[in-house]
Amino acid sequence: MFNDQSILITGGTGSFGKQCVKALLKQCQLKKIIIYSRDELKQFEMAQEFNVEPMRYFIGDVRDRDRLTLAMRGVDYVIHAAALKQVPAAEYNPMECIKTNINGASNVIDAAFDSDVKKVIALSTDKAASPINLYGATKLVSDKLFVSANNLAGDRQTRFSVVRYGNVVGSRGSVVPFFQKLVRDGVPEIPITDPRMTRFWITLSHGVDLVLKSFARMQGGEVFVPKIPSMRIMDLAEALAPGIPTKVVGIRPGEKLHEVMCPGDDSHLILEFPDHYVIRPSITFSSKVDFTLNLLGEKGVPVPEKFQYSSNFNTEWLTPEQLLDMLK
């Protein structure tokens, strides 16, 4: 579906953007891949790695609607990956997080309508489900904006959906490279926030495949949630720092013990597919949309009442050996 098309990735110099570009260049013959981000150094470094004909590098901030609209001119598909994502930083700088994650989402929607983009997928996080921190709250608002934007489309072709998943193995700023650096530095102890903590985990390549496939699946308004494994923080420490003692340092500001991707209060909206869940929109755009059958012909079924997809009650768990295999 992407051959001879143009795709724009906001925040495209991040871990997801680089992996997505690799996959697109390998799988498709695109007209243009536009990397839209605000860091000129990261764009320069990425251009050294991806210096091929479809690539375009566009400096801009998602807070700037006019710049976004200019960048989206002639674009067919948009992946919105730009966000401020560090939980403690968001707690200490709330308005900056709101400006990027909420106002930026609104600007992406407006620019997509103005540019007659075909489809937009916004990346979300497990922290947006039943949020307790500012980052999660801003991503929940962002999710709601993208879902409800379908109700504003009218006779325009533009459709919006969301892909939500958990921690990405090895992504910048995550606990995996943090633990690996501590081991390299020879620290005597590994800091553990709480030994009971669990998290969802996904590889970058799996995340990218999910997003690209969701473009083919989506009708507009869905929140796509993959079925992925959980892992206990103590098993993670054992995998990355075997033999090194741990020290409990306490939960950081705004952090949860366990994460949720499909809240129990949304169970009446959730459909289960073979390898993912779909949270249907709570508002109705059109009686013609049947979310139980996606555009790839895959069928979903309603989940039981009060079903909740959480990291501590998952049916699939990562062992230390499996995590090390994923990192390879």
Secondary structure as GFF3:
##gff-version 3
##sequence-region A 1 328
A	DSSP	beta_strand	6	10	.	.	.	ID=ss1
A	DSSP	alpha_helix	15	27	.	.	.	ID=ss2
A	DSSP	beta_strand	32	37	.	.	.	ID=ss3
A	DSSP	alpha_helix	40	49	.	.	.	ID=ss4
A	DSSP	beta_strand	55	59	.	.	.	ID=ss5
A	DSSP	alpha_helix	65	71	.	.	.	ID=ss6
A	DSSP	beta_strand	77	80	.	.	.	ID=ss7
A	DSSP	alpha_helix	87	92	.	.	.	ID=ss8
A	DSSP	alpha_helix	94	98	.	.	.	ID=ss9
A	DSSP	pi_helix	99	103	.	.	.	ID=ss10
A	DSSP	alpha_helix	104	114	.	.	.	ID=ss11
A	DSSP	beta_strand	119	125	.	.	.	ID=ss12
A	DSSP	three_ten_helix	126	128	.	.	.	ID=ss13
A	DSSP	alpha_helix	134	149	.	.	.	ID=ss14
A	DSSP	three_ten_helix	150	152	.	.	.	ID=ss15
A	DSSP	beta_strand	159	165	.	.	.	ID=ss16
A	DSSP	beta_strand	167	168	.	.	.	ID=ss17
A	DSSP	alpha_helix	175	184	.	.	.	ID=ss18
A	DSSP	beta_strand	190	192	.	.	.	ID=ss19
A	DSSP	beta_strand	198	202	.	.	.	ID=ss20
A	DSSP	alpha_helix	204	217	.	.	.	ID=ss21
A	DSSP	beta_strand	223	226	.	.	.	ID=ss22
A	DSSP	beta_strand	230	232	.	.	.	ID=ss23
A	DSSP	alpha_helix	233	240	.	.	.	ID=ss24
A	DSSP	beta_strand	246	248	.	.	.	ID=ss25
A	DSSP	beta_strand	260	262	.	.	.	ID=ss26
A	DSSP	three_ten_helix	264	269	.	.	.	ID=ss27
A	DSSP	beta_strand	270	272	.	.	.	ID=ss28
A	DSSP	beta_strand	276	279	.	.	.	ID=ss29
A	DSSP	beta_strand	301	302	.	.	.	ID=ss30
A	DSSP	beta_strand	309	310	.	.	.	ID=ss31
A	DSSP	three_ten_helix	311	313	.	.	.	ID=ss32
A	DSSP	alpha_helix	320	327	.	.	.	ID=ss33
###
